[in-house]
Each structure stands twice: as structure tokens, then as C-alpha cells.
Amino acid sequence: MKQAAHFRLSNKAISALLMLEEKMHTSKTAVVEKALLDLAKKELLQKNNLLAFAGSLKTKAADEMLSAIKSQKHNKKFKEF
């Protein structure tokens, strides 16, 4: 069963929604649901992969990696361990 959701979108997002609705020959609801579920799948998968990787590190190595990430977050050249 579907539930109503109320939110505001920018004009740019509304334009994209209307174009996708027409291109996909579906409803606005279907477009929003697909986009939301695709994003959730991507973001949750990334988080799960990171957590699985993090569990394989020793505390010292994890601390060093976190420190390196923080200090180099604006520098695209990341030093590997």
C-alpha cells in the first residue's frame, strides 16, 4: 500500500521529473520511487562495503588511514598504505 508524501522540489527538479515521466512513459510517482530506491541501493552498498573493509583493519592501521584521509581530503592524491 502506498502512502502520501509531501515535499517541495526546485523548478529544475520539477522540470527533470516531468521530462523523465514523459520519456519513461510512467507516472511522477514511479520516477521518484525508482530514483530514490536506486540512490538508496547505491549509498547503502557503498556504506556496507566500507564497513566490511573497515572490519578487516587493525585499530592502528584504521586510525592512520582515517588520519590520512582527513589530512588529504582536499588533495586528490591519496597515499596508499
GROMACS elastic network, one bead per residue, 0.5 to 0.9 nm:
[ bonds ]
;  ai    aj funct       b0    kb
    9    12     6  0.79652   500
    9    13     6  0.58499   500
    9    14     6  0.62126   500
   10    13     6  0.51514   500
   10    14     6  0.62378   500
   10    15     6  0.86289   500
   11    14     6  0.50446   500
   11    15     6  0.61362   500
   11    16     6  0.86243   500
   12    15     6  0.51613   500
   12    16     6  0.62998   500
   12    17     6  0.86367   500
   13    16     6  0.50642   500
   13    17     6  0.60615   500
   13    18     6  0.86277   500
   14    18     6  0.61560   500
   14    19     6  0.85932   500
   15    18     6  0.51992   500
   15    19     6  0.62008   500
   15    20     6  0.85984   500
   16    19     6  0.51251   500
   16    20     6  0.60721   500
   16    21     6  0.84551   500
   17    20     6  0.51811   500
   17    21     6  0.60068   500
   17    22     6  0.86493   500
   17    28     6  0.65454   500
   17    31     6  0.70575   500
   17    32     6  0.77376   500
   18    21     6  0.50293   500
   18    22     6  0.62959   500
   18    23     6  0.86133   500
   18    28     6  0.71659   500
   19    22     6  0.52550   500
   19    23     6  0.60742   500
   19    24     6  0.84768   500
   20    24     6  0.57572   500
   20    25     6  0.80716   500
   20    26     6  0.83295   500
   20    28     6  0.81038   500
   20    31     6  0.68672   500
   21    24     6  0.54187   500
   21    25     6  0.58353   500
   21    26     6  0.53466   500
   21    27     6  0.56453   500
   21    28     6  0.56064   500
   21    29     6  0.88493   500
   21    30     6  0.81531   500
   21    31     6  0.63549   500
   22    25     6  0.50884   500
   22    26     6  0.68665   500
   22    27     6  0.82778   500
   23    26     6  0.80478   500
   24    27     6  0.84188   500
   24    31     6  0.80723   500
   26    29     6  0.82877   500
   26    30     6  0.63971   500
   26    31     6  0.72135   500
   27    30     6  0.51741   500
   27    31     6  0.64390   500
   27    32     6  0.87831   500
   28    31     6  0.50899   500
   28    32     6  0.62056   500
   28    33     6  0.85337   500
   29    32     6  0.52262   500
   29    33     6  0.60272   500
   29    34     6  0.85435   500
   30    33     6  0.50998   500
   30    34     6  0.60679   500
   30    35     6  0.85428   500
   31    34     6  0.52817   500
   31    35     6  0.61769   500
   31    36     6  0.85694   500
   32    35     6  0.51570   500
   32    36     6  0.59959   500
   32    37     6  0.84839   500
   33    36     6  0.51734   500
   33    37     6  0.60193   500
   33    38     6  0.84132   500
   34    37     6  0.52539   500
   34    38     6  0.59427   500
   34    39     6  0.84776   500
   35    38     6  0.51875   500
   35    39     6  0.61062   500
   35    40     6  0.85236   500
   36    39     6  0.52104   500
   36    40     6  0.60645   500
   36    41     6  0.85449   500
   37    40     6  0.50037   500
   37    41     6  0.60177   500
   37    42     6  0.85502   500
   38    41     6  0.51606   500
   38    42     6  0.62296   500
   38    43     6  0.86587   500
   39    42     6  0.51158   500
   39    43     6  0.60293   500
   39    44     6  0.83499   500
   40    43     6  0.52143   500
   40    44     6  0.57948   500
   40    45     6  0.81786   500
   41    44     6  0.53588   500
   41    45     6  0.59020   500
   41    46     6  0.85459   500
   42    45     6  0.52681   500
   42    46     6  0.62650   500
   42    47     6  0.87487   500
   43    46     6  0.52092   500
   43    47     6  0.62902   500
   43    48     6  0.86774   500
   44    47     6  0.50600   500
   44    48     6  0.60802   500
   44    49     6  0.85735   500
   45    48     6  0.50668   500
   45    49     6  0.61296   500
   45    50     6  0.85648   500
   46    49     6  0.51704   500
   46    50     6  0.61736   500
   46    51     6  0.86191   500
   47    50     6  0.50944   500
   47    51     6  0.61261   500
   47    52     6  0.85837   500
   48    51     6  0.50967   500
   48    52     6  0.61205   500
   48    53     6  0.85739   500
   49    52     6  0.51226   500
   49    53     6  0.61715   500
   49    54     6  0.85049   500
   50    53     6  0.50775   500
   50    54     6  0.59465   500
   50    55     6  0.85873   500
   51    55     6  0.61772   500
   51    56     6  0.88940   500
   52    55     6  0.53105   500
   52    56     6  0.69324   500
   53    56     6  0.54119   500
   53    57     6  0.71636   500
   54    57     6  0.55237   500
   54    58     6  0.86103   500
   54    62     6  0.70889   500
   55    58     6  0.79939   500
   57    60     6  0.80922   500
   57    61     6  0.60975   500
   57    62     6  0.56916   500
   58    61     6  0.53325   500
   58    62     6  0.60921   500
   58    63     6  0.85951   500
   59    62     6  0.51096   500
   59    63     6  0.60845   500
   59    64     6  0.85867   500
   60    63     6  0.51336   500
   60    64     6  0.61796   500
   60    65     6  0.86089   500
   61    64     6  0.50833   500
   61    65     6  0.60976   500
   61    66     6  0.85596   500
   61    81     6  0.85499   500
   62    65     6  0.50852   500
   62    66     6  0.60821   500
   62    67     6  0.84912   500
   63    66     6  0.51354   500
   63    67     6  0.60674   500
   63    68     6  0.85594   500
   64    67     6  0.50680   500
   64    68     6  0.61205   500
   64    69     6  0.86011   500
   64    81     6  0.89993   500
   65    68     6  0.50438   500
   65    69     6  0.61235   500
   65    70     6  0.85980   500
   65    80     6  0.87196   500
   65    81     6  0.78456   500
   66    69     6  0.50774   500
   66    70     6  0.61563   500
   66    71     6  0.85992   500
   67    70     6  0.51657   500
   67    71     6  0.61451   500
   67    72     6  0.84959   500
   68    71     6  0.51829   500
   68    72     6  0.59311   500
   68    73     6  0.81839   500
   68    78     6  0.79396   500
   68    79     6  0.77794   500
   69    72     6  0.51985   500
   69    73     6  0.55518   500
   69    78     6  0.75424   500
   69    79     6  0.89818   500
   70    73     6  0.53620   500
   70    74     6  0.86179   500
   71    74     6  0.78632   500
   71    75     6  0.83320   500
   72    76     6  0.72904   500
   72    77     6  0.76690   500
   72    78     6  0.68230   500
   72    79     6  0.88238   500
   73    76     6  0.71432   500
   73    78     6  0.84900   500
   74    77     6  0.89652   500
   75    78     6  0.71924   500
